[in-house]
Amino acid sequence: MKQSILKEIGLSDHQVAAYTHLLGSGPTPPPVLAKKLKLTRSNAYKVLDQLIDMGLVSRIDINKKLHYKAEDPIALASLVADERNRVRLLESNVKAALSELRQTYQKSSSASEVQNFQGAEAVKSLYKHQAGLKSPIYLIKSRSDIPFMGYETMDQIRKLSVKLGTQRYGIVPDAPEAAVDPEIDKQVNLTKTWIPSESYTAPVEWTISGDELMIMVFGDNISGIRIKNSIVADAFKQLWQALDKNLRANPDYKKLPQKAKREA
């Protein structure tokens, strides 16, 4: 038990063996200790010098011969305090450097990877790619997705997110084609925040997952844009969260939804 504690404090196996032996045997000459621990004399001296530096061992002369003796184990408390102070200093230094390190990281990762997608099939593949990231999805839903992509396609995408265990958080227009059924939302990993339908009518869906922002544009020419950039994605997430918070804080929010159809 005591040996395991000494190791936890930071002593090596040889240091533990030497110190515990000296505790039990009293002052010992180096050759005897080396033989007892099965070390060469040079290695024995090295271990003993290390223990002296730790304040656990001291040198004494007995009959004009060099001996080493163990110091009071209370010295271990000083070692623990030193280690605690070292960890605190390390933590402080890491915190001080963290800001600079993150700036360096963001500079190296700020180059955007941008892809354009044209056509319904290409945009469908973009939706599937996003679900496959397996990161929470934050979206601002457009009422134009189903009319242009089709119910079956959007249902497949929804089911894929469920299959992969992807959580989705959507700001959804309170429109007649929307459904109100918290149980179904729970089953499909969707948390809805309602927004009055007249507040967002653009045929554009905004969505992020991980470090990727995706923009789906519905119309005669269905298209999508994928931007892989951690800074851009984080900025959009902050905007999404601010919008979500303000919508829910509005006194009239409890009246929503009004136009969405109720489902049993």
ZAFILUM-808571 format. One line per 8 residues: for each residue x, y, z of C-alpha. Coordinates in steps of 0.02 Angstrom, whole numbers, plus 50000, padded with zeros to 5 digits. Example, Ala and Ser with C-alpha at 12.3 -4.5 7.8 and 13.67 -1.06 7.14 Angstrom:
BEGIN
50615:49775:50390 | 50684:49947:50357 $
// end
This chain:
BEGIN
50000:50000:50000 | 50135:50125:50051 | 50237:50083:49896 | 50091:50118:49780 | 50063:50286:49865 | 50247:50330:49844 | 50232:50290:49659 | 50078:50400:49645 $
50178:50543:49720 | 50304:50520:49580 | 50443:50407:49645 | 50517:50277:49527 | 50522:50092:49572 | 50706:50104:49622 | 50676:50261:49724 | 50531:50178:49814 $
50635:50021:49850 | 50783:50122:49914 | 50680:50237:50025 | 50573:50099:50101 | 50730:49995:50135 | 50815:50141:50223 | 50659:50174:50325 | 50666:49997:50393 $
50852:49966:50406 | 50919:50133:50464 | 51083:50211:50401 | 51158:50103:50263 | 51319:50114:50162 | 51295:50125:49974 | 51377:49956:49932 | 51257:49865:50048 $
51108:49957:49975 | 51166:49921:49798 | 51178:49736:49836 | 51009:49734:49923 | 50923:49820:49777 | 51023:49725:49645 | 51091:49887:49571 | 51265:49935:49515 $
51353:50053:49635 | 51343:50197:49511 | 51155:50172:49491 | 51133:50157:49679 | 51223:50324:49704 | 51114:50401:49569 | 50953:50343:49653 | 51013:50403:49823 $
51062:50574:49756 | 50889:50591:49680 | 50810:50550:49848 | 50923:50681:49930 | 50860:50811:49806 | 50683:50764:49858 | 50725:50788:50042 | 50688:50606:50082 $
50868:50548:50115 | 51024:50624:50190 | 51210:50578:50201 | 51297:50546:50367 | 51470:50485:50420 | 51480:50335:50535 | 51655:50282:50585 | 51723:50384:50440 $
51615:50289:50317 | 51478:50364:50209 | 51302:50307:50250 | 51132:50359:50190 | 50980:50370:50302 | 50795:50402:50273 | 50722:50567:50329 | 50556:50582:50420 $
50414:50534:50298 | 50333:50702:50339 | 50444:50764:50199 | 50324:50678:50080 | 50196:50812:50119 | 50315:50940:50045 | 50331:50834:49888 | 50142:50827:49870 $
50130:51015:49895 | 50266:51044:49765 | 50175:50932:49641 | 50011:51022:49675 | 50095:51189:49646 | 50175:51124:49488 | 50005:51067:49420 | 49927:51234:49466 $
50066:51327:49378 | 50047:51216:49226 | 49859:51246:49224 | 49887:51433:49238 | 50014:51433:49097 | 49900:51328:48986 | 49756:51448:49015 | 49868:51596:48975 $
49925:51513:48813 | 49755:51445:48765 | 49693:51604:48682 | 49849:51618:48575 | 49844:51433:48534 | 49662:51445:48479 | 49700:51595:48370 | 49840:51497:48287 $
49724:51348:48263 | 49585:51455:48190 | 49705:51538:48069 | 49764:51368:48008 | 49586:51303:47992 | 49503:51461:47927 | 49528:51420:47744 | 49356:51378:47679 $
49313:51225:47578 | 49166:51276:47467 | 49064:51160:47357 | 48916:51200:47245 | 48776:51077:47207 | 48653:51090:47065 | 48490:50995:47047 | 48375:50901:47164 $
48481:50742:47167 | 48638:50838:47209 | 48551:50931:47350 | 48480:50766:47412 | 48658:50699:47423 | 48706:50854:47522 | 48568:50820:47648 | 48629:50640:47664 $
48808:50699:47686 | 48753:50812:47827 | 48659:50673:47917 | 48814:50564:47900 | 48919:50689:47998 | 48826:50627:48153 | 48840:50798:48235 | 48689:50895:48300 $
48602:50988:48159 | 48539:51166:48183 | 48425:51229:48044 | 48310:51367:47990 | 48179:51277:47888 | 48107:51342:47726 | 47927:51307:47677 | 47991:51270:47501 $
48085:51109:47540 | 47943:50985:47516 | 47860:51074:47368 | 48024:51068:47270 | 48110:50913:47340 | 47954:50806:47368 | 47883:50732:47528 | 47960:50560:47498 $
48135:50632:47479 | 48124:50739:47635 | 48048:50594:47732 | 48197:50484:47683 | 48317:50618:47743 | 48223:50632:47908 | 48228:50444:47933 | 48414:50438:47893 $
48448:50561:48034 | 48348:50450:48151 | 48442:50295:48094 | 48610:50379:48125 | 48556:50451:48292 | 48579:50631:48235 | 48491:50760:48344 | 48407:50903:48251 $
48355:51074:48313 | 48244:51170:48194 | 48171:51344:48185 | 48011:51302:48093 | 47880:51418:48015 | 47707:51400:48091 | 47623:51356:47927 | 47475:51244:47879 $
47588:51109:47807 | 47685:51094:47970 | 47632:50962:48097 | 47609:50976:48284 | 47647:50814:48373 | 47782:50819:48509 | 47788:50629:48518 | 47829:50613:48333 $
47958:50753:48348 | 48039:50656:48489 | 48042:50496:48385 | 48128:50584:48240 | 48257:50673:48352 | 48184:50845:48314 | 48165:50990:48435 | 48059:51128:48358 $
48060:51313:48390 | 47912:51396:48306 | 47923:51557:48208 | 47773:51650:48132 | 47757:51596:47951 | 47761:51776:47888 | 47927:51805:47976 | 48023:51692:47859 $
47960:51662:47682 | 48123:51646:47584 | 48148:51485:47483 | 48314:51457:47570 | 48356:51334:47707 | 48505:51367:47821 | 48582:51224:47918 | 48743:51181:48009 $
48820:51021:48072 | 48993:51013:48148 | 49104:51137:48057 | 48997:51142:47899 | 48867:51270:47847 | 48746:51216:47711 | 48628:51327:47614 | 48488:51249:47511 $
48405:51360:47381 | 48237:51301:47312 | 48163:51363:47149 | 48169:51326:46964 | 48355:51290:46986 | 48374:51193:47148 | 48549:51216:47217 | 48652:51197:47373 $
48812:51270:47446 | 48923:51181:47570 | 49048:51287:47666 | 49170:51195:47777 | 49242:51324:47895 | 49240:51309:48084 | 49232:51497:48112 | 49086:51522:47992 $
48993:51372:48064 | 49019:51432:48242 | 48959:51607:48196 | 48800:51539:48119 | 48768:51429:48271 | 48783:51583:48383 | 48657:51674:48274 | 48541:51524:48276 $
48549:51513:48466 | 48518:51700:48484 | 48366:51688:48369 | 48303:51535:48461 | 48320:51621:48630 | 48231:51779:48572 | 48089:51682:48491 | 48056:51583:48650 $
48070:51739:48759 | 47935:51829:48660 | 47774:51839:48764 | 47674:51784:48612 | 47778:51627:48587 | 47663:51525:48699 | 47524:51555:48573 | 47621:51462:48439 $
47589:51359:48339 | 47423:51423:48273 | 47421:51376:48089 | 47511:51209:48095 | 47397:51057:48087 | 47370:50959:48245 | 47407:50774:48242 | 47353:50646:48368 $
// end
